[in-house]
Amino acid sequence: RMAEPATEGPGPRLTLGRLKFPDDLEARFGEYYFEHSLLFVRLGVVLAVVLFTVFGILDLVVVPDEVRRIWLIRFGVVCPLAGAVFVLTYTRWFEAMAQPLVAGLTAVCGLGVVAIIAVAGTSGGYIYYAGLLLVIPAAYTLLQLRFAWATLVCLVMIGAYEVVAITVQSLPRSLLLTNNLFFLSSLSIGMVAGYTLERGARTEFLQRRLIETQREELARHNVQLDSALQASLDELQASRVRIVAAADAERRRIEHNIHDGAQQRLVGVSVRMSLAAQLSDEDPVEARKMLDECQQELKEAISELRSLAHGIYPPLLMDEGLVKALSVAASRAPLTTTVQAVSLPRYPEEVETSVYFCCMGALQNACKHAGSTASVTIGIHEDESALVFEVTDDGSGFDPDGQAEGAGFVNMRDRLGTLGGSMRVESSPGHGTKVTGIVPVQSDPHRQRTVPTREPASEERSAVPGPSVAIQPGT
């Protein structure tokens, strides 16, 4: 019999000596066994009818006086019942009673042979006795009876034969003992064959069930992977759309600033210079005054353009790196801002740019929402092949779960996401806000990035100084 579900391992396991599953699994195995044995059952029934018919010819030779009685057993009982079972195999009711019906038909065939032995008597009984030796292995193999049913039927046939051999034939003890030895041999062979076949069928059933289970799990896992992949693709597409939209908005802002600022000043300078040229002969003093005004307007236009260029890509970031650029930006912040940084090497331009503007975005957010008395700390360091920055303020804070994430944070996530990085926002009312970003970088501490050589104008150098900022080396 089959073992109960094992306490260790993924499911039921085969053990020697048992051919039984738990009830729910046994029912499924019954369906599986019926489906795979039905064809053999039909062939076995047809072969039984053919053999009983063919051996009917032998009756005319062996016991011609008892032909009618023997043929009544063959063609009046066994063959009609076999034909009826064969017809039932094509009905929808057969599956529920297949084993009992086939076992009953096998018993009828065996008892029919025993009855023929009884009718033939001592004159021909020993010839028909060989028929029982054929029925026993056929019950275990050809007719696809389960081990328990086949064994029960064979024991009934052998018991009936013992009764006939002792009471009707009165066989000598030596002959009876010899026949029983043949019975035991045939029964042993049949039991081994039946056990092996059913055990093999149960093993195959378990293997098929395991394969189907793993296939279903794999299908579910594939669906989950497909869903996750689709979600990632959708987020990537949305991120690209947001990046393009942010870039367009930035271009429109720059265009607006140039149009309303430097462009207007330059147009005014052009008009004044034309007027000054016209007045140079008639009123040199007024012309000189207008030229002085033009010079002042040009300085202010240059200052505006420099500030605008600084917002696009700070020259100091390209020349000096993250720490210096962040320090200068922090010195201009309306809140007290401290930069804490270890000695950092240069990084690829896209990494430094993304980290710089994300820090600036977090700083601007703190200046806007943390409160006028808050202070901000910008920390940056490299940790396990990643560049990590933290912008922390001790301001009013907010509830991240209570409100939707703003466009600034979304743009920062998108910017870091293009480099394979991530960002986390931690905050609570009254306890400030902490923005942490991580960007993967190469793990070579001696690397250097090639920086284009620039000769900044003296006006640009003079525009850098501002209030002092603390740069604290990391430990």
Secondary structure, 3 states (H helix, E strand, C coil): CCCCECCCCCCECCCCCCCCCCHHHHHHHHHHHHHHHHHHHHHHHHHHHHHHHHCHHHHHHHCHHHHHHHHHHHHHHHHHHHHHHHHHCCCCCCHHHHHHHHHHHHHHHHHHHHHHHHHHHHHHHHHHHHHHHHHHHHHHCCCCCCHHHHHHHHHHHHHHHHHHHHHHCCCCHHHHHHHHHHHHHHHHHHHHHHHHHHHHHHHHHHHHHHHHHHHHHHHHHHHHHHHHHHHHHHHHHHHHHHHHHHHHHHHHHHHHHHHHCHHHHHHHHHHHHHHHHHHCCCCHHHHHHHHHHHHHHHHHHHHHHHHHHHHHCCHHHHHHCHHHHHHHHHHCCCCEEEEEECCCCCCCHHHHHHHHHHHHHHHHHHHHHCCCCCEEEEEEEECCCEEEEEEEECCCCCCHHHCCCCHHHHHHHHHHHCCCCEEEEEECCCCCEEEEEEEECCCCCCCCCCCCCCCCCHHHHHHCCCCCCCEECCC
